[in-house]
Amino acid sequence: MKRVIAILDLPPRRAVPTVRESVGAAAERWNAELHWIRRPLQPCHPFWQKMFVCGDVAKRFGPSHVLQIDNDMVIRSDCPSPFELAKPGQFAMVAERQSAQNRIDNGGWQKTAHEIWARRCRLNPAPTWMHPNGGLYLYDTETFARMFERIIQYLIVTFGANDQATDESLIINQLWNDHADLITFLPPDFNVSMLQTPEWATNPVMQSFVYHFIGPSKPHLDRCRWQRSNPPELPFPANRQSIELISEWKDDPPASYDIGSIFRPDLAANLLAVYPKLLVSGTWSDELTVYDERLTSLDETFSSHLVLTRFLIRLGVNARRFKLRIKEGDDATLQLARS
Ligand SMILES: [Mn+2]
C-alpha cells in the first residue's frame, strides 16, 4: 500500500522552512509520497477541511496508508517511521493529555467537548482520556474513507460549528461509535504538545521525535533544530558529564544509566534526548543527599518534594524512560511532628 504524508497548508498560516525541510527529509527516509494541500479542499473552516484529506488522498494516489499532519510540526532527523508502528486497518494517534499539571482523570474540558459534539451528531461520546492531539492521524483510506464521509455529513446539522476541539472530538466520537477496536495510540514522542511542554518549546534543541507547536507556542517554531549533528547538540549544552558519557558511548549506549541523587535535570535530560531507547534511573530521598545552597530553603521549609516534582516535569514525555529509586529516610510526617 502506498504511503502518503498529507499536510493541509492553507493561507494565511503556511508552513515555515523548518517544517518543510524536516517533513521532506522524513518522507524520503520513510519511503512516503509528500502531499502538500495548498488550496482549500472545500469552502469550510480548516478544522472541517481535515475531514476531506482522506478522500483527496484516495483520489490522487489510490489506496494509501496516510500520515495526516499539521503544518506546525517538526520531525527530528532520527525519528523512526510511524508507518511501521501502526498497520493499515488501525487508526493511530497520540493522546492530547501530556502534562500532569492538567487534569488527568476522566473529567476536564475534553469530556464537555465530546458530549457537546456527541449531542450535535447524535452519537455516544468517546471517553475523555481518548481525546487526541489533533496534529497527527495515521490511517488507511480503504478502512476509513467511509468514516470521514459520515463525519462530513454533520457539516449541515452542526451549521459548520468550529468550537470545542472540532476535528479531535468529531474523529474520536465517530471512531468510538464505529470502530472502537481499531483505535490505536502511538507514544507521545510522535506528537509532543509544545503548549504542554513550554520549556521544551523555547529550547532550540529537540528532546523527542515530533514537536507540535500549538497555539501560543508557534513563535518558537522557526528556531527549532530538527537535524541531528555528530556529536549531537544537547538541550543543556553546559553539562560536562553528559558530554563525556556521549563521547565515550557514541552510538552504542548501555541499556540503562544511573545518575545517582536527583537534583537538576540537565544530565538525565541530555541522555534521554540523545538516546531514544536509554533508560535513566536516579535516587530520591526526602532527606536531601545533594548539598547545594539552593536546596537549603527547601529543606528549611519542608518543601524538598518540589525538587522531585520539578525534575520529572522538566523531563517532559521522556520521564516515561526515567526509573525512580527511593532511599528510605526519616518519615516526613515525623519531621512535622518534631517541629
Ligand atoms: Mn497544529
Residues whose N, C-alpha, C, O or C-beta is under 5 A from the ligand:
A	BS01	MN	D70 D72 G135
